[in-house]
Amino acid sequence: MKMRHGFVSNSSSSSFIVASANDKVSITVEIDLRSLSRKVVTDVTDLDWYLIDRYSESEIDDPNSHAGRIKLKAIQALADGKKIYFGSIYNDSDDPVELMLYRKGLAVIDSKDVNVFEG
C-alpha cells in the first residue's frame, strides 16, 4: 500500500475528488481501435474469407445466426464505404486500456460514421 498526498491507494484502486458546478462530470477517452484489430476487411470477398475461417458456411448464410447477422451488417457497412475492423480484447493483458475495454466492453453504436456490431 502506498500513500499519495493523503489518499490511500493500492494497486487495484485510486481515489479522486472532483468539484463541479453541475452534475455533468465525465471524462472522454479516445482509443484508436486499429491497434487492437487483427484484421481489416475492405470488400465482400475478404469478408467471406474471414468469416469462413471462423464459422461454418451454414451459419454465415443463416441471417438468424450470430455469424449471419455480422455478415449482413458488415456488407451494409462496406456498401456505405466503411472498413470493417475485427479485433479481440483479452483479460490477461498488461495494457490498462485493453483491460478497461475487456471489463466494460464497447457500446453498440449505429451512426452515420461508425457502427459497432458487438462489443
C-alpha positions as CSV (number, residue, x, y, z in Angstrom):
1,M,0.0,0.0,0.0
2,K,1.3,3.5,-0.8
3,M,0.4,7.0,0.3
4,R,-0.1,9.8,-2.2
5,H,-0.9,13.3,-1.0
6,G,-3.1,12.0,1.9
7,F,-5.0,9.4,-0.2
8,V,-4.7,5.7,0.5
9,S,-4.4,3.5,-2.6
10,N,-3.2,0.1,-3.6
11,S,-2.6,-1.4,-7.0
12,S,-6.2,-2.1,-7.6
13,S,-7.7,1.3,-6.9
14,S,-7.0,5.0,-6.9
15,S,-9.0,7.8,-5.2
16,F,-10.1,11.1,-6.7
17,I,-12.0,14.2,-5.8
18,V,-13.9,16.3,-8.4
19,A,-15.7,19.6,-7.9
20,S,-18.3,20.6,-10.4
21,A,-20.9,23.4,-10.9
22,N,-23.3,20.9,-12.3
23,D,-23.9,17.1,-12.3
24,K,-22.1,16.5,-15.6
25,V,-18.8,15.1,-14.5
26,S,-17.3,12.9,-17.2
27,I,-14.0,12.1,-18.9
28,T,-13.9,11.2,-22.6
29,V,-11.1,8.9,-23.7
30,E,-10.3,8.4,-27.3
31,I,-8.8,5.0,-28.2
32,D,-7.6,4.0,-31.7
33,L,-9.1,0.5,-32.0
34,R,-7.0,-0.1,-35.1
35,S,-4.1,-1.0,-32.8
36,L,-6.3,-3.8,-31.3
37,S,-7.6,-5.0,-34.7
38,R,-6.3,-8.3,-36.1
39,K,-8.0,-8.0,-39.5
40,V,-9.2,-5.1,-41.7
41,V,-11.8,-6.0,-44.3
42,T,-12.4,-3.7,-47.3
43,D,-14.5,-5.8,-49.6
44,V,-17.1,-8.6,-49.5
45,T,-14.7,-11.3,-50.8
46,D,-12.3,-10.6,-48.0
47,L,-15.2,-10.6,-45.5
48,D,-16.3,-14.1,-46.8
49,W,-12.8,-15.5,-46.4
50,Y,-12.5,-14.0,-42.9
51,L,-15.9,-15.4,-41.8
52,I,-15.4,-18.8,-43.4
53,D,-12.2,-19.2,-41.3
54,R,-14.3,-18.8,-38.1
55,Y,-17.8,-20.1,-38.8
56,S,-19.5,-22.7,-40.9
57,E,-21.0,-21.7,-44.3
58,S,-24.4,-22.6,-43.0
59,E,-24.0,-20.2,-40.1
60,I,-22.7,-17.4,-42.3
61,D,-25.7,-17.9,-44.8
62,D,-28.3,-18.0,-42.0
63,P,-29.5,-14.4,-41.3
64,N,-30.8,-15.5,-37.9
65,S,-27.4,-16.8,-36.7
66,H,-24.8,-14.7,-35.0
67,A,-22.4,-15.1,-38.0
68,G,-25.2,-14.3,-40.4
69,R,-26.1,-11.1,-38.6
70,I,-22.5,-10.0,-38.6
71,K,-22.2,-10.7,-42.3
72,L,-25.4,-8.7,-43.1
73,K,-24.3,-5.7,-41.0
74,A,-20.7,-5.8,-42.4
75,I,-22.0,-6.0,-46.1
76,Q,-24.1,-2.9,-45.4
77,A,-21.2,-1.1,-43.8
78,L,-18.9,-2.0,-46.8
79,A,-21.6,-0.7,-49.2
80,D,-21.6,2.5,-47.2
81,G,-17.9,2.8,-47.9
82,K,-16.7,1.8,-44.5
83,K,-13.8,-0.6,-43.5
84,I,-14.5,-3.4,-41.1
85,Y,-12.1,-3.9,-38.2
86,F,-12.1,-7.3,-36.4
87,G,-10.3,-7.4,-33.1
88,S,-10.1,-9.1,-29.7
89,I,-9.5,-7.8,-26.3
90,Y,-8.1,-10.1,-23.6
91,N,-8.4,-10.1,-19.8
92,D,-4.7,-11.1,-19.2
93,S,-3.3,-8.0,-20.9
94,D,-0.9,-5.7,-19.2
95,D,-2.4,-2.8,-21.1
96,P,-4.8,-0.8,-18.8
97,V,-6.8,0.4,-21.7
98,E,-7.3,-3.1,-23.1
99,L,-8.3,-4.3,-19.6
100,M,-10.9,-1.5,-19.3
101,L,-12.3,-2.3,-22.7
102,Y,-12.5,-6.0,-21.7
103,R,-14.3,-5.2,-18.5
104,K,-16.7,-2.5,-19.8
105,G,-17.0,-3.6,-23.5
106,L,-17.8,-1.3,-26.3
107,A,-21.3,0.2,-26.6
108,V,-23.2,-0.9,-29.6
109,I,-23.2,2.2,-31.9
110,D,-25.1,2.6,-35.2
111,S,-24.4,6.0,-36.6
112,K,-23.6,7.5,-40.0
113,D,-19.8,7.3,-39.4
114,V,-19.4,4.4,-37.0
115,N,-21.1,1.0,-36.4
116,V,-20.1,-1.2,-33.5
117,F,-21.8,-4.6,-34.2
118,E,-20.8,-6.2,-31.0
119,G,-18.7,-5.1,-28.1
